[in-house]
Amino acid sequence: VANWMDSTPAIVRLETEVVQDYLTDNKCNAEEGLMMVCNGNHGDNNMLGFNDLVFDQRGVIYSSVATMNEYYLSNAGWEERLYTMCHEMGHGLGLPHTDENPYNADTFNCMDYTDNPENNILPGDVNFSKLRDIYGEVSRRRLGRTSNLDRDRDRDRERASSRRNVPDGLHQSYKMAIADLKNEINDEYKASKGGGSASGGVASSDAASSSGWRKLHKNERGGTYVRDLVDGFRVQVSVLHPRK
């Protein structure tokens, strides 16, 4: 988290809170106006990191969930863990990949696909430049007093909610969409290992699979997928696959 706030000028200001019931219940659910960042053992599913962004009708981020899979990371080196966390949080802030070829020269930032995580463990200037285009500088945004952070955050979320037309079926639609995609990725992975048959996979960008997901990009290191939800909302998912 601190690494994403370490830029000059300051671009990102993040507040963190450990939510105990999410830890004890092993749940990581989307919440409006928040980025949920969760670690858990999700088994051998070919998903090292998983980030989903829900966008509202205006294309503004409604929620973000970044999940790290401890099945692969619990015994991974420090560099791999830091790279994965930095990468998924970057997606949560709205950043795309800086490069999607894991075999070319490293770009020395964590939004790069790489086989050398030790060279890409931190955000880079190119990432902060993109964030500056999206959000501007902290000094140019309204900041509340430290003692009023909770009040300001609640007020900002209330204002954002009042500007959105949030449909009643959004959260159910979101949960079903995420479950469908994870099942499709897992089925495809098992089929590639000879352990079952794929359900057909996710269709290309100009078509949708039976579950409604479209594939924007995919290679052996990861993929990007998008699906319409309800009433103009959509969800975009970035998946990071473990290194072979």
C-alpha positions as CSV (number, residue, x, y, z in Angstrom):
1,V,0.0,0.0,0.0
2,A,2.8,2.4,0.9
3,N,4.5,1.8,-2.4
4,W,1.4,3.1,-4.3
5,M,1.6,6.3,-2.3
6,D,5.3,6.9,-2.8
7,S,5.3,9.3,-5.7
8,T,6.4,12.9,-6.2
9,P,4.1,14.7,-6.5
10,A,1.7,12.6,-4.4
11,I,-1.0,11.0,-6.6
12,V,-2.6,8.3,-4.5
13,R,-3.7,8.6,-0.9
14,L,-5.1,5.3,0.6
15,E,-6.6,4.5,4.0
16,T,-6.4,0.9,5.2
17,E,-8.5,-1.0,7.6
18,V,-8.4,-4.7,8.6
19,V,-12.0,-6.1,8.6
20,Q,-12.1,-9.0,11.0
21,D,-15.2,-10.7,9.8
22,Y,-13.8,-11.0,6.3
23,L,-10.8,-12.7,7.7
24,T,-12.7,-15.2,10.0
25,D,-15.4,-16.0,7.4
26,N,-12.9,-16.2,4.5
27,K,-15.0,-13.8,2.4
28,C,-14.0,-11.1,0.1
29,N,-17.0,-9.3,-1.3
30,A,-17.3,-6.1,-3.4
31,E,-18.4,-3.0,-1.5
32,E,-19.2,0.3,-3.1
33,G,-16.4,2.9,-2.9
34,L,-13.8,0.4,-1.5
35,M,-11.0,-1.8,-2.8
36,M,-11.1,-5.1,-0.9
37,V,-7.6,-6.8,-0.8
38,C,-7.7,-10.4,0.3
39,N,-5.4,-13.4,0.6
40,G,-6.6,-17.0,0.8
41,N,-5.9,-20.5,-0.3
42,H,-8.1,-21.1,-3.3
43,G,-6.4,-24.2,-4.5
44,D,-4.7,-25.2,-7.8
45,N,-6.9,-23.1,-10.1
46,N,-4.4,-21.4,-12.3
47,M,-5.2,-18.0,-10.7
48,L,-2.3,-16.5,-8.8
49,G,-4.0,-13.1,-8.6
50,F,-7.5,-12.0,-9.5
51,N,-8.8,-8.5,-9.7
52,D,-12.3,-7.4,-10.5
53,L,-13.5,-3.9,-11.2
54,V,-17.2,-3.0,-11.3
55,F,-17.9,0.2,-13.3
56,D,-21.1,2.2,-13.1
57,Q,-23.1,3.7,-16.0
58,R,-20.6,6.6,-16.3
59,G,-17.5,4.4,-16.5
60,V,-16.6,5.3,-12.9
61,I,-15.2,2.6,-10.6
62,Y,-17.9,1.4,-8.3
63,S,-16.0,-1.4,-6.4
64,S,-12.8,-3.4,-6.6
65,V,-11.7,-6.7,-5.2
66,A,-8.1,-7.9,-5.4
67,T,-7.5,-11.5,-4.4
68,M,-4.1,-13.3,-4.0
69,N,-4.0,-17.1,-4.0
70,E,-1.9,-18.5,-1.2
71,Y,-1.9,-21.9,-2.8
72,Y,0.9,-20.5,-5.0
73,L,2.1,-17.7,-2.9
74,S,2.5,-19.2,0.6
75,N,5.8,-20.8,-0.4
76,A,6.8,-18.2,-3.0
77,G,9.7,-15.8,-2.5
78,W,9.3,-12.3,-1.2
79,E,9.7,-10.8,-4.7
80,E,6.9,-12.9,-6.1
81,R,4.5,-12.0,-3.3
82,L,5.3,-8.3,-3.5
83,Y,5.0,-8.3,-7.3
84,T,1.6,-10.0,-7.2
85,M,0.2,-7.7,-4.6
86,C,1.4,-4.6,-6.3
87,H,0.1,-5.9,-9.7
88,E,-3.5,-6.6,-8.4
89,M,-3.7,-3.4,-6.4
90,G,-2.7,-1.5,-9.5
91,H,-5.6,-3.0,-11.4
92,G,-7.8,-2.0,-8.5
93,L,-6.8,1.6,-9.0
94,G,-7.8,1.3,-12.6
95,L,-4.4,0.7,-14.3
96,P,-4.0,-1.5,-17.4
97,H,-0.9,-3.6,-18.1
98,T,2.2,-1.7,-19.2
99,D,3.3,-4.8,-21.2
100,E,1.7,-8.2,-21.9
101,N,4.7,-10.1,-23.2
102,P,6.5,-11.9,-20.4
103,Y,9.5,-12.7,-22.5
104,N,10.7,-9.3,-23.7
105,A,12.8,-6.8,-21.7
106,D,11.4,-5.9,-18.2
107,T,9.8,-2.5,-17.9
108,F,10.7,-2.3,-14.2
109,N,7.2,-1.7,-12.9
110,C,4.7,-4.2,-11.4
111,M,2.1,-3.8,-14.1
112,D,4.4,-5.6,-16.5
113,Y,3.9,-9.3,-17.3
114,T,7.3,-10.8,-16.4
115,D,9.2,-14.0,-15.6
116,N,11.5,-11.8,-13.4
117,P,9.3,-10.5,-10.5
118,E,12.4,-9.3,-8.7
119,N,12.8,-6.6,-11.4
120,N,9.2,-5.5,-11.3
121,I,8.2,-5.4,-7.6
122,L,7.3,-1.7,-7.4
123,P,5.1,0.8,-9.2
124,G,7.0,2.8,-11.9
125,D,6.9,6.3,-13.2
126,V,4.7,5.2,-16.1
127,N,2.1,3.9,-13.6
128,F,2.1,7.1,-11.6
129,S,1.8,9.1,-14.8
130,K,-1.3,7.1,-15.8
131,L,-2.8,7.6,-12.3
132,R,-2.1,11.3,-12.5
133,D,-4.1,11.4,-15.7
134,I,-7.0,9.6,-14.0
135,Y,-7.1,11.3,-10.6
136,G,-4.8,14.3,-10.6
137,E,-2.4,15.2,-7.8
138,V,-3.4,14.9,-4.1
139,S,-2.5,18.6,-3.6
140,R,-5.2,19.6,-6.1
141,R,-7.9,17.5,-4.6
142,R,-10.0,18.4,-1.5
143,L,-8.5,16.9,1.6
144,G,-10.2,16.8,5.0
145,R,-8.5,17.0,8.3
146,T,-7.1,13.8,9.6
147,S,-9.6,13.7,12.5
148,N,-12.4,14.0,9.9
149,L,-11.3,11.3,7.5
150,D,-14.1,8.9,8.4
151,R,-16.7,11.7,8.1
152,D,-15.3,12.9,4.8
153,R,-15.1,9.4,3.4
154,D,-18.7,8.6,4.4
155,R,-19.9,11.9,2.9
156,D,-18.1,11.3,-0.3
157,R,-19.5,7.8,-0.7
158,E,-23.0,9.1,0.1
159,R,-22.6,11.8,-2.6
160,A,-21.3,9.2,-5.1
161,S,-24.2,6.9,-4.4
162,S,-26.7,9.7,-4.9
163,R,-25.3,10.3,-8.4
164,R,-25.6,6.6,-9.3
165,N,-28.6,4.7,-10.2
166,V,-27.7,1.4,-8.5
167,P,-30.0,-1.4,-9.6
168,D,-31.4,-3.8,-7.0
169,G,-30.0,-6.9,-8.8
170,L,-26.4,-5.6,-9.1
171,H,-24.8,-7.6,-6.4
172,Q,-26.4,-10.8,-7.3
173,S,-25.5,-10.3,-11.0
174,Y,-21.9,-9.6,-10.0
175,K,-21.6,-12.7,-7.8
176,M,-23.0,-14.9,-10.5
177,A,-20.7,-13.4,-13.1
178,I,-17.5,-13.8,-11.0
179,A,-18.5,-17.4,-10.2
180,D,-19.1,-18.2,-13.9
181,L,-15.7,-16.8,-15.0
182,K,-13.8,-18.6,-12.2
183,N,-15.5,-21.9,-13.2
184,E,-14.7,-21.4,-16.9
185,I,-11.0,-20.6,-16.2
186,N,-10.7,-23.5,-13.8
187,D,-12.4,-25.9,-16.2
188,E,-10.1,-24.8,-19.0
189,Y,-7.1,-25.3,-16.8
190,K,-8.2,-28.8,-15.7
191,A,-8.8,-29.7,-19.4
192,S,-5.3,-28.5,-20.3
193,K,-3.9,-30.9,-17.6
194,G,-5.9,-33.8,-19.0
195,G,-8.2,-33.8,-16.0
196,G,-11.5,-33.0,-17.7
197,S,-13.2,-31.3,-20.5
198,A,-13.4,-27.5,-21.0
199,S,-16.8,-26.0,-21.0
200,G,-16.1,-24.0,-24.1
201,G,-14.0,-21.2,-22.5
202,V,-14.5,-17.5,-22.7
203,A,-15.2,-16.1,-26.1
204,S,-13.1,-13.4,-27.9
205,S,-13.8,-9.7,-27.7
206,D,-16.3,-9.6,-30.5
207,A,-18.4,-12.3,-29.1
208,A,-19.6,-13.5,-25.7
209,S,-19.5,-17.0,-24.1
210,S,-22.7,-18.6,-22.9
211,S,-22.2,-17.0,-19.6
212,G,-21.8,-13.5,-21.1
213,W,-18.0,-13.1,-20.7
214,R,-15.8,-11.7,-23.4
215,K,-12.1,-12.1,-23.6
216,L,-10.1,-9.0,-24.3
217,H,-6.7,-10.5,-23.9
218,K,-5.1,-13.9,-22.9
219,N,-1.8,-15.6,-22.9
220,E,0.0,-18.0,-20.5
221,R,0.7,-15.3,-17.9
222,G,-2.8,-13.8,-17.7
223,G,-6.0,-12.6,-19.2
224,T,-8.5,-9.7,-19.2
225,Y,-12.2,-10.3,-19.4
226,V,-15.3,-8.1,-19.4
227,R,-19.0,-8.8,-18.9
228,D,-22.1,-6.6,-18.8
229,L,-24.1,-6.8,-15.5
230,V,-27.4,-4.9,-15.1
231,D,-28.6,-1.5,-16.1
232,G,-25.4,-0.2,-17.6
233,F,-23.0,-1.6,-15.0
234,R,-20.2,-3.9,-16.1
235,V,-17.4,-5.9,-14.6
236,Q,-13.8,-6.2,-15.8
237,V,-11.5,-8.9,-14.5
238,S,-7.7,-9.3,-14.8
239,V,-6.3,-12.7,-14.0
240,L,-2.6,-13.4,-13.3
241,H,-1.5,-16.9,-13.9
242,P,1.3,-18.5,-11.9
243,R,4.7,-18.9,-13.6
244,K,5.4,-22.3,-15.0
